[in-house]
Amino acid sequence: MTPQQSGTENEYRIAVYPGSFDPVTLGHLDIIHRAAKQFDRLIVAVLNNTTKKPLFSVQERKTLLAEVTKDMPNVEIDSFRDLLVRYMRSRHAKVIIRGIRSVTDFEYELQMASTNRQLDESIETVFMMTNPKYSYLSSSIVKEIAKFHGPVHDLVPPVVEANLKEKYDTPDGEATK
């Protein structure tokens, strides 16, 4: 991998794509593929959000992400539980990648980008519009469909579909831990 020119010094262009990825969807994967083409290294960072009750553990999400990105040598999977800007500094990253599906997403993401900019002016946020075929897709929708044993093969990678079936393979449809 060759460093890109940045001003007068050579440095790698490192971006972070943060999220819960509970589970990773084809929409997430589309953003990962596209962002990985734009940066020397893309760190997909799983947020360990203690206020949410995730279906998959942080380690399970990292494992699923590693599996679906194994053909992308410049993509790294990691996790964090701190302020994003602190995590960015610790990884020497200057760009946050965020996917936008709708105007509603944009309003929230603009607020977050402005907050991150207030906390650290050296960090930029790049918004990537989702592929229109994934504009309705969210991890919450995927989990709801999977919970009731509906088809999710057009929404998630096969390894994720198999893991969802395993999680919801109970008589009452409740997730197993």
C-alpha positions as a printed Julia matrix, in Angstrom:
177×3 Matrix{Float64}:
   0.0     0.0    0.0
   1.45    3.35  -1.03
   0.9     6.38   1.19
  -1.09    9.17  -0.42
   0.29   12.69  -0.53
  -1.21   14.87   2.16
   0.2    18.37   2.06
   3.98   18.2    2.21
   4.31   14.95   4.1
   3.47   11.34   3.31
   0.82    9.77   5.49
  -1.77    7.09   5.15
  -5.32    8.25   4.68
  -7.21    6.46   7.44
 -10.97    6.58   7.83
 -13.26    5.08  10.45
 -16.74    3.77   9.72
 -18.35    3.53  13.18
 -21.64    1.84  13.97
 -23.42   -0.83  15.95
 -23.63   -3.26  12.98
 -26.17   -5.38  14.9
 -26.16   -7.1   12.45
 -24.15   -5.95   9.45
 -26.45   -5.55   6.43
 -25.87   -5.38   2.69
 -26.33   -1.62   3.03
 -23.43   -1.44   5.5
 -21.35   -3.68   3.26
 -22.02   -1.43   0.26
 -20.7     1.59   2.21
 -17.66   -0.44   3.38
 -16.79   -1.49  -0.19
 -17.13    2.05  -1.51
 -15.27    3.73   1.37
 -12.43    1.19   1.21
 -11.74    2.33  -2.36
 -11.29    5.92  -1.19
  -8.84    5.42   1.69
  -5.59    3.61   2.34
  -7.12    2.02   5.42
 -10.73    1.78   6.53
 -11.37    0.83  10.14
 -14.86   -0.53  10.67
 -15.38    0.21  14.36
 -18.12   -1.57  16.28
 -19.58    0.69  18.94
 -19.98   -0.99  22.3
 -23.05    1.02  23.29
 -23.94    0.2   26.88
 -27.39    1.85  26.56
 -28.58   -0.65  23.93
 -29.34   -4.34  24.27
 -27.76   -5.84  21.14
 -28.7    -9.16  19.58
 -25.07   -9.99  18.83
 -22.19   -9.4   21.23
 -19.42   -7.03  20.2
 -17.16  -10.02  19.52
 -19.83  -11.72  17.38
 -20.33   -8.53  15.37
 -16.58   -8.16  14.87
 -16.35  -11.79  13.73
 -19.21  -11.37  11.25
 -17.68   -8.16   9.9
 -14.27   -9.82   9.56
 -15.86  -12.66   7.61
 -17.75  -10.42   5.16
 -14.76   -8.11   4.59
 -12.03  -10.76   4.36
 -11.54  -10.01   0.64
 -10.73   -6.34   1.4
  -7.1    -6.13   2.55
  -7.27   -2.48   3.61
 -10.27   -2.99   5.9
  -9.68   -3.56   9.59
 -12.33   -4.51  12.15
 -12.15   -3.04  15.65
 -14.42   -1.93  18.49
 -14.58    1.02  20.85
 -16.6     2.31  23.8
 -15.28    5.86  24.18
 -16.06    9.15  22.48
 -15.58    8.66  18.75
 -13.14   11.57  18.47
 -10.91   10.04  21.15
 -11.0     6.73  19.33
 -10.16    8.53  16.07
  -7.13   10.17  17.67
  -5.93    6.85  19.09
  -6.06    5.34  15.58
  -4.53    8.41  13.85
  -7.64    8.69  11.68
  -8.93   11.99  10.34
 -12.13   10.99   8.52
 -15.42    9.56   9.81
 -17.53    7.72   7.24
 -21.3     7.83   7.65
 -23.96    6.33   5.41
 -27.06    8.38   4.66
 -30.35    6.71   3.68
 -32.78    9.58   4.02
 -33.34   13.18   5.07
 -34.05   11.89   8.58
 -30.6    10.23   8.67
 -29.03   13.44   7.39
 -30.53   15.57  10.16
 -29.19   13.22  12.85
 -25.82   12.74  11.15
 -25.36   16.47  10.63
 -25.88   17.01  14.36
 -23.35   14.28  15.17
 -20.82   15.61  12.63
 -21.16   19.12  14.05
 -20.66   17.81  17.58
 -17.58   15.82  16.57
 -16.22   18.88  14.75
 -16.75   20.95  17.92
 -14.81   18.35  19.92
 -11.96   18.09  17.39
 -11.67   20.42  14.39
  -9.09   18.18  12.71
 -11.61   15.38  12.15
 -13.89   15.52   9.11
 -17.09   13.58   8.43
 -17.78   12.25   4.95
 -21.37   11.34   4.14
 -21.94    8.58   1.6
 -25.37    8.19   0.1
 -26.63    4.64   0.32
 -27.33    2.67  -2.8
 -31.05    3.3   -3.5
 -31.79   -0.42  -3.32
 -30.81   -0.32   0.37
 -32.45    3.0    1.28
 -35.1     1.32   3.46
 -32.75   -1.16   5.09
 -31.74   -1.05   8.74
 -30.43   -3.57  11.23
 -33.66   -3.14  13.23
 -35.78   -4.14  10.23
 -33.56   -7.15   9.58
 -33.89   -8.32  13.2
 -37.66   -7.88  13.14
 -38.01   -9.96   9.97
 -35.61  -12.63  11.23
 -37.37  -12.82  14.6
 -40.52  -13.96  12.8
 -38.55  -16.31  10.53
 -39.02  -14.15   7.44
 -36.58  -14.16   4.53
 -33.51  -11.95   5.0
 -31.28  -13.38   2.24
 -31.63  -10.18   0.16
 -30.79   -8.0    3.17
 -27.68   -9.52   4.75
 -24.66  -11.6    3.69
 -25.19  -15.4    3.92
 -23.04  -15.79   7.06
 -25.18  -13.18   8.82
 -28.38  -14.88   7.68
 -27.14  -18.18   9.16
 -26.26  -16.48  12.46
 -29.66  -14.77  12.62
 -31.4   -18.12  12.1
 -29.3   -19.59  14.89
 -30.15  -16.71  17.25
 -33.88  -16.94  16.57
 -34.11  -20.73  16.42
 -36.4   -21.05  19.41
 -40.09  -22.03  19.59
 -41.17  -18.58  20.8
 -38.97  -16.68  18.3
 -37.05  -14.92  21.07
 -33.34  -14.6   20.6
 -31.07  -17.01  22.39
 -27.87  -15.72  23.95
